[in-house]
Amino acid sequence: MKRNVFYILTVLLLLSVPFVAGAQHDADTPARERASEYYYLHAISLLEQDSLDASFDMLEHCRILAPESSAVMYDLSAFYQFLGRDSLAHAMLKDIVSKEPHNMKYCEALVEYYNRVNDKNSAIALYESMLGNSTSKSDIYMSLYSLYSDSGQAEKALEVLDKLEVAEGKNEIISLHRVKQLVMMQDSTRALAAVHQMIDDNPDNSQYRSLLGDIYSLFGDYGKAENIYVANIKRDTTDLNSLTSLSNIYLMSDRDSLYCETVESILKNERLEVEQRVSMLLDYARYKDRSDTTYMKGFFEDMLRLPFDRLEIADLYVQYLLYREASPDTIMPVLEIILELEPENRSALLQMLVFAIERNDYEEVIRCSDNAILYIPDMLELYYYKGIASYLLGKKQECTGIYELGLSRRSEECTPELVAKVFSVLGDTYHELEMMDKCMEVYDSALVYNPSEISVLNNYAYYLSLEGKQLERALEMSAKTLEMEPDNAIYIDTYAWILFCLERYEEAKAYAEKMIQLNADMGAVEYHHCGDIFAKCGNISRAVEYWEKAREHGDTTKILKKKIKKRKYYSK
């Protein structure tokens, strides 16, 4: 442990107190005690300040001053356990417990130590000794019961429960622990007798009667168990414990109609906890789908008419319909129920958006995105889809504002890849608006977040080539796209065209030939470029062939017409 300046000063101060260990003058004893008390209080203060090293050092010094102090030894033992010096901690705790056997705080610390090192026998022995020193024995008895039970000493565990019952009188907790222990012992006779006694003592308690059925069921006597459950349900048709247990017996015995009838009565019981209802409804859906794939839709609809747990039921219904690959028209009304009950429901909002995207309903995409943004304003994906939809509706100017707002609001959890994607489409939009400076600036931002954003690498490189700027950088970016997708015609064309701009015509021709050999889905731009490349390589007949193809694919520019007519390459 590190020594601090304050500790050194206190040691020097202490040395001014005249004493000799083992030959202490009586007059010195109070001084030592006062010093020890002072340092102890300071150690506790340091501990509260999380100054562990200093606190430990101070406590060690207190032990020198007052080796008989149980309080100091107690606190030091905790430090030694923390440091992994278990034997020393154990010795300290045993010592202070032997000195102060009536101090339950010290006894419990030693018990905790035994439990931590899994020394159950020592823990049991200590608890047994504590019984004679404690006025409150209930907690000790329960701890002893757990230790005996965990260590396989079943009869000892039962004896402890008997003693606890004598001390406290009969109560449900003790009785249930006794039944549990007897079941673990596979002692059906005594377990059943214990439950019968509970029923005799509490004849109106339906849970005990259900427990009796459970015990019969555990020991394989399903007939008696069923009779008990049926009798319980006759007394109380809403007895959930008996209904649930009875449904399990019907399921095990392949009595399908009775199983379904019982489960449905449980599911429609308003006393059923929502988590249980959802879990059981999910299991029931799986069961019914094995034989009747249409039944559950009607049953879900019935469940949605109930006045409770509608949100959870609707949510599970949507999951079921998605699993069953139901049509969006079937799922949408259920999503609307969810959003009526909980307008901010994230899953429902996003699923509505997904359906709108799948339908290519761009107006609906914008509406769904706006609804979701109200509740999830930092979700960048929403702005991405809204921007795409606006672009496809011809609202290009609006797109830039949408993307910029989304980027400014994005959450910290947003992935760099998504940020790069949004910067990418923002750059594309700026290009469409002929704002090239902004386009290049935004592309640079995209590559900061994702240097491998392939669409940015390709478009950035191509636009630089069109402007005749930074061609070597453009070639480098284009080369990265070919590393990722070597057979992509668009990326091959970009690379070939940059080589053309660098006047590396033969290299450009090799990539043009590759594009043609791949039988790629080429457009007017690619055909036009091929024509230019072949022209510069001296093959004018092939050049005209590809210029003609460019015209067939929609290129009506004057420059192309001039090239075809004159059978010659022109830059302008």
MARBA-135520 format. One record per residue (C-alpha): residue number from 1; x, y, z. Coordinates in steps of 0.02 Angstrom, whole numbers, plus 50000, padded with zeros to 5 digits. Layout:
   pos      px      py      pz
   NUM       X       Y       Z
...
This chain:
   pos      px      py      pz
     1   50000   50000   50000
     2   50061   50174   49959
     3   50106   50289   50103
     4   50048   50466   50092
     5   50120   50622   50173
     6   49978   50634   50298
     7   50014   50458   50358
     8   50199   50497   50385
     9   50156   50651   50486
    10   50035   50555   50595
    11   50165   50420   50628
    12   50291   50554   50682
    13   50161   50630   50794
    14   50125   50460   50871
    15   50308   50431   50909
    16   50300   50577   51029
    17   50180   50473   51136
    18   50293   50380   51260
    19   50249   50194   51268
    20   50333   50026   51251
    21   50234   49876   51191
    22   50217   49747   51328
    23   50287   49865   51463
    24   50159   50000   51453
    25   50144   50125   51593
    26   49965   50141   51650
    27   49973   50325   51617
    28   50011   50292   51436
    29   49862   50180   51405
    30   49732   50318   51388
    31   49846   50409   51266
    32   49863   50255   51158
    33   49677   50227   51162
    34   49641   50406   51114
    35   49767   50397   50972
    36   49695   50233   50912
    37   49518   50303   50918
    38   49573   50457   50821
    39   49659   50355   50686
    40   49513   50235   50675
    41   49387   50375   50647
    42   49504   50450   50517
    43   49519   50280   50431
    44   49330   50267   50420
    45   49321   50444   50349
    46   49450   50400   50216
    47   49353   50242   50173
    48   49196   50344   50146
    49   49298   50453   50027
    50   49353   50297   49931
    51   49533   50326   49985
    52   49563   50140   50008
    53   49752   50139   50019
    54   49757   50274   50151
    55   49615   50197   50249
    56   49701   50027   50250
    57   49864   50101   50309
    58   49776   50195   50449
    59   49685   50037   50506
    60   49848   49939   50509
    61   49920   50074   50620
    62   49769   50065   50734
    63   49798   49877   50753
    64   49975   49915   50817
    65   49905   50040   50943
    66   49755   49934   50994
    67   49784   49750   50950
    68   49632   49699   51051
    69   49510   49812   50956
    70   49375   49704   50877
    71   49311   49850   50773
    72   49482   49876   50693
    73   49504   49690   50661
    74   49329   49680   50585
    75   49364   49820   50460
    76   49536   49751   50419
    77   49464   49579   50384
    78   49357   49656   50247
    79   49513   49732   50169
    80   49605   49567   50176
    81   49461   49476   50092
    82   49462   49609   49957
    83   49649   49580   49934
    84   49624   49391   49922
    85   49714   49356   50087
    86   49575   49241   50147
    87   49674   49149   50281
    88   49718   49310   50371
    89   49541   49376   50357
    90   49474   49211   50424
    91   49592   49215   50572
    92   49541   49392   50617
    93   49355   49354   50607
    94   49372   49195   50710
    95   49470   49291   50840
    96   49344   49430   50862
    97   49196   49308   50863
    98   49280   49206   50999
    99   49302   49367   51101
   100   49126   49433   51067
   101   49012   49284   51028
   102   48857   49387   51065
   103   48898   49517   50932
   104   48787   49462   50787
   105   48874   49583   50667
   106   49039   49493   50688
   107   48958   49321   50682
   108   48867   49362   50522
   109   49029   49425   50443
   110   49111   49258   50481
   111   48960   49165   50413
   112   48969   49268   50254
   113   49152   49221   50239
   114   49110   49035   50257
   115   48973   49051   50128
   116   49090   49139   50009
   117   49221   49002   50020
   118   49083   48869   50015
   119   49124   48800   50187
   120   48946   48747   50230
   121   48992   48640   50380
   122   49081   48783   50468
   123   48937   48899   50428
   124   48814   48774   50502
   125   48918   48754   50660
   126   48928   48942   50682
   127   48741   48965   50655
   128   48707   48828   50784
   129   48815   48921   50910
   130   48729   49085   50868
   131   48560   49013   50917
   132   48614   49015   51099
   133   48673   49195   51091
   134   48534   49279   50992
   135   48364   49336   51050
   136   48296   49338   50872
   137   48314   49162   50803
   138   48200   49163   50650
   139   48329   49223   50524
   140   48459   49103   50595
   141   48338   48956   50580
   142   48298   49000   50399
   143   48482   49015   50357
   144   48516   48849   50440
   145   48373   48769   50344
   146   48446   48831   50179
   147   48620   48769   50223
   148   48558   48597   50275
   149   48450   48584   50121
   150   48588   48641   50002
   151   48713   48521   50080
   152   48595   48372   50059
   153   48554   48353   50244
   154   48366   48342   50213
   155   48311   48274   50381
   156   48414   48405   50472
   157   48330   48538   50364
   158   48158   48472   50415
   159   48208   48472   50599
   160   48257   48655   50586
   161   48087   48695   50509
   162   48002   48604   50654
   163   48101   48706   50780
   164   48059   48867   50687
   165   47875   48820   50689
   166   47883   48792   50876
   167   47967   48962   50898
   168   47852   49061   50783
   169   47695   48955   50765
   170   47626   48887   50602
   171   47638   48998   50449
   172   47628   48977   50261
   173   47813   49006   50225
   174   47869   48867   50342
   175   47736   48748   50276
   176   47781   48779   50095
   177   47966   48753   50131
   178   47923   48587   50216
   179   47824   48530   50064
   180   47965   48585   49947
   181   48094   48489   50049
   182   47988   48331   50051
   183   47960   48340   49863
   184   48149   48357   49839
   185   48168   48202   49948
   186   48040   48111   49836
   187   47940   48075   49994
   188   47765   48077   49919
   189   47680   48011   50077
   190   47743   48147   50193
   191   47729   48282   50058
   192   47545   48242   50028
   193   47513   48232   50216
   194   47594   48404   50238
   195   47481   48480   50105
   196   47326   48396   50177
   197   47371   48472   50345
   198   47384   48644   50263
   199   47210   48619   50188
   200   47139   48561   50355
   201   47210   48716   50438
   202   47148   48830   50298
   203   46997   48746   50214
   204   46949   48901   50114
   205   47120   48923   50032
   206   47103   48868   49849
   207   47291   48883   49819
   208   47324   48742   49942
   209   47200   48630   49852
   210   47287   48671   49688
   211   47453   48630   49771
   212   47384   48460   49819
   213   47344   48427   49636
   214   47519   48484   49588
   215   47597   48360   49712
   216   47494   48217   49640
   217   47545   48271   49466
   218   47730   48282   49514
   219   47725   48104   49576
   220   47635   48042   49420
   221   47459   48018   49486
   222   47376   48123   49349
   223   47203   48051   49378
   224   47194   48113   49558
   225   47274   48277   49508
   226   47142   48304   49373
   227   47000   48265   49493
   228   47066   48393   49617
   229   47085   48528   49482
   230   46910   48495   49415
   231   46838   48505   49590
   232   46930   48668   49622
   233   46863   48744   49460
   234   46685   48693   49507
   235   46708   48795   49666
   236   46787   48941   49572
   237   46780   48948   49382
   238   46918   49080   49381
   239   47044   48977   49481
   240   47196   49013   49372
   241   47314   48892   49459
   242   47197   48745   49436
   243   47149   48795   49259
   244   47332   48808   49206
   245   47379   48642   49285
   246   47226   48558   49210
   247   47270   48623   49037
   248   47442   48542   49054
   249   47363   48375   49095
   250   47248   48389   48944
   251   47398   48432   48835
   252   47500   48283   48898
   253   47352   48165   48870
   254   47317   48231   48692
   255   47142   48292   48734
   256   47148   48434   48609
   257   46973   48506   48626
   258   46981   48510   48816
   259   47155   48585   48810
   260   47101   48724   48691
   261   46942   48760   48789
   262   47039   48774   48953
   263   47180   48881   48883
   264   47058   49001   48802
   265   46963   49023   48965
   266   47129   49063   49051
   267   47180   49188   48916
   268   47014   49280   48933
   269   47030   49292   49122
   270   47066   49472   49169
   271   47156   49417   49328
   272   47295   49339   49225
   273   47456   49441   49232
   274   47498   49523   49065
   275   47667   49436   49051
   276   47583   49267   49080
   277   47447   49309   48953
   278   47573   49354   48818
   279   47680   49200   48853
   280   47531   49082   48853
   281   47456   49164   48698
   282   47620   49139   48606
   283   47629   48956   48658
   284   47448   48931   48608
   285   47478   49009   48437
   286   47622   48888   48407
   287   47514   48742   48461
   288   47366   48787   48350
   289   47475   48823   48199
   290   47526   48640   48196
   291   47349   48588   48146
   292   47250   48745   48101
   293   47343   48891   48022
   294   47188   49000   48006
   295   47112   48983   48179
   296   47228   49100   48273
   297   47186   49253   48168
   298   47005   49243   48225
   299   47057   49208   48404
   300   47175   49357   48406
   301   47032   49465   48342
   302   46923   49402   48485
   303   47060   49440   48610
   304   47076   49618   48544
   305   46893   49647   48589
   306   46931   49617   48773
   307   46949   49774   48881
   308   47121   49730   48952
   309   47301   49709   48890
   310   47252   49762   48714
   311   47420   49842   48677
   312   47519   49685   48720
   313   47396   49573   48628
   314   47401   49684   48473
   315   47591   49686   48475
   316   47598   49496   48483
   317   47465   49485   48346
   318   47575   49591   48231
   319   47724   49478   48266
   320   47616   49326   48228
   321   47551   49400   48065
   322   47727   49446   48010
   323   47783   49269   48050
   324   47637   49202   47949
   325   47688   49321   47807
   326   47517   49401   47806
   327   47482   49543   47685
   328   47514   49723   47740
   329   47328   49756   47719
   330   47296   49628   47857
   331   47430   49695   47972
   332   47399   49882   47951
   333   47235   49888   48052
   334   47322   49804   48198
   335   47465   49928   48189
   336   47338   50068   48193
   337   47264   49995   48353
   338   47438   49995   48431
   339   47470   50176   48381
   340   47299   50227   48446
   341   47342   50152   48615
   342   47524   50207   48612
   343   47564   50339   48479
   344   47751   50331   48518
   345   47764   50142   48492
   346   47929   50128   48399
   347   47902   49956   48322
   348   47732   50001   48252
   349   47792   50168   48182
   350   47938   50086   48094
   351   47834   49942   48028
   352   47711   50066   47951
   353   47858   50149   47867
   354   47924   49982   47801
   355   47756   49944   47720
   356   47751   50115   47638
   357   47928   50088   47569
   358   47881   49915   47503
   359   47730   49991   47412
   360   47837   50131   47337
   361   47706   50248   47408
   362   47819   50399   47426
   363   47687   50515   47499
   364   47650   50384   47632
   365   47837   50362   47666
   366   47848   50547   47703
   367   47693   50542   47814
   368   47754   50389   47911
   369   47928   50463   47929
   370   47855   50626   47997
   371   47748   50529   48122
   372   47899   50432   48183
   373   48010   50587   48192
   374   47888   50664   48316
   375   47933   50527   48440
   376   48106   50473   48380
   377   48185   50637   48323
   378   48364   50571   48333
   379   48339   50420   48220
   380   48438   50460   48063
   381   48357   50321   47959
   382   48192   50415   47962
   383   48269   50567   47880
   384   48357   50454   47755
   385   48196   50375   47694
   386   48099   50538   47698
   387   48236   50619   47595
   388   48236   50478   47466
   389   48047   50488   47450
   390   48053   50677   47429
   391   48187   50659   47296
   392   48084   50532   47199
   393   47936   50653   47207
   394   48046   50785   47128
   395   48069   50888   47285
   396   48259   50896   47271
   397   48280   51062   47360
   398   48182   50997   47509
   399   48294   50844   47517
   400   48448   50940   47566
   401   48359   51018   47716
   402   48291   50848   47769
   403   48462   50764   47766
   404   48550   50910   47851
   405   48419   50912   47990
   406   48437   50726   48017
   407   48626   50737   48025
   408   48616   50877   48153
   409   48494   50778   48262
   410   48570   50604   48247
   411   48596   50503   48405
   412   48768   50456   48470
   413   48726   50274   48439
   414   48708   50306   48253
   415   48831   50199   48155
   416   48969   50282   48050
   417   48909   50180   47901
   418   48735   50256   47910
   419   48804   50433   47931
   420   48913   50404   47777
   421   48762   50340   47680
   422   48662   50498   47719
   423   48809   50609   47673
   424   48819   50509   47512
   425   48639   50541   47458
   426   48655   50723   47514
   427   48806   50740   47400
   428   48710   50659   47257
   429   48569   50783   47284
   430   48689   50931   47282
   431   48757   50864   47117
   432   48582   50857   47045
   433   48559   51038   47099
   434   48726   51080   47014
   435   48801   51135   47180
   436   48969   51050   47149
   437   49068   51133   47287
   438   48940   51074   47417
   439   48935   50904   47333
   440   49123   50878   47349
   441   49122   50944   47528
   442   48988   50822   47581
   443   49072   50676   47492
   444   49229   50714   47592
   445   49126   50705   47752
   446   49053   50538   47698
   447   49226   50463   47674
   448   49280   50524   47846
   449   49143   50415   47922
   450   49164   50269   47803
   451   49316   50267   47688
   452   49240   50117   47599
   453   49072   50198   47555
   454   49070   50128   47379
   455   48941   50243   47298
   456   49035   50397   47359
   457   49202   50329   47297
   458   49129   50298   47125
   459   49027   50457   47106
   460   49162   50569   47180
   461   49292   50495   47064
   462   49180   50512   46911
   463   49130   50693   46946
   464   49314   50739   46971
   465   49353   50662   46802
   466   49214   50763   46719
   467   49290   50921   46790
   468   49467   50864   46750
   469   49519   50888   46932
   470   49626   50780   47049
   471   49629   50638   46922
   472   49758   50535   47015
   473   49652   50544   47173
   474   49500   50501   47069
   475   49590   50348   46998
   476   49637   50292   47173
   477   49457   50305   47234
   478   49391   50214   47081
   479   49518   50074   47104
   480   49447   50043   47279
   481   49274   50014   47204
   482   49344   49881   47086
   483   49429   49794   47232
   484   49258   49778   47313
   485   49154   49741   47157
   486   49268   49695   47012
   487   49126   49648   46893
   488   49017   49802   46917
   489   48996   49885   46745
   490   48969   50060   46817
   491   49128   50051   46921
   492   49228   49978   46775
   493   49167   50119   46664
   494   49218   50252   46791
   495   49393   50178   46805
   496   49410   50164   46616
   497   49352   50343   46591
   498   49476   50414   46718
   499   49615   50319   46626
   500   49549   50399   46466
   501   49558   50572   46546
   502   49737   50533   46597
   503   49772   50489   46414
   504   49811   50309   46461
   505   49706   50248   46315
   506   49767   50068   46297
   507   49737   50036   46482
   508   49565   50115   46464
   509   49528   50000   46316
   510   49571   49845   46420
   511   49438   49893   46548
   512   49313   49937   46410
   513   49341   49764   46335
   514   49315   49684   46506
   515   49150   49776   46526
   516   49093   49717   46355
   517   49148   49536   46387
   518   49050   49531   46548
   519   48896   49565   46443
   520   48857   49696   46571
   521   48698   49797   46578
   522   48771   49950   46496
   523   48682   50115   46464
   524   48706   50263   46348
   525   48850   50337   46451
   526   48949   50174   46453
   527   48925   50146   46265
   528   48975   50325   46228
   529   49133   50306   46332
   530   49177   50142   46244
   531   49161   50230   46077
   532   49277   50371   46131
   533   49406   50248   46199
   534   49408   50144   46039
   535   49421   50302   45936
   536   49575   50359   46032
   537   49650   50186   46008
   538   49629   50199   45820
   539   49483   50079   45797
   540   49356   50198   45721
   541   49237   50062   45659
   542   49213   49994   45836
   543   49202   50172   45899
   544   49056   50209   45782
   545   48976   50043   45831
   546   48969   50094   46013
   547   48921   50273   45978
   548   48773   50203   45882
   549   48727   50095   46033
   550   48737   50250   46143
   551   48614   50337   46028
   552   48498   50184   46031
   553   48500   50194   46221
   554   48443   50375   46226
   555   48598   50485   46201
   556   48537   50627   46088
   557   48678   50750   46120
   558   48744   50854   45976
   559   48923   50797   46010
   560   48873   50614   45987
   561   48782   50652   45824
   562   48937   50744   45763
   563   49050   50596   45806
   564   48940   50474   45712
   565   48920   50586   45562
   566   49104   50631   45548
   567   49166   50458   45608
   568   49289   50548   45718
   569   49318   50586   45901
   570   49282   50763   45960
   571   49308   50826   46137
   572   49179   50963   46113
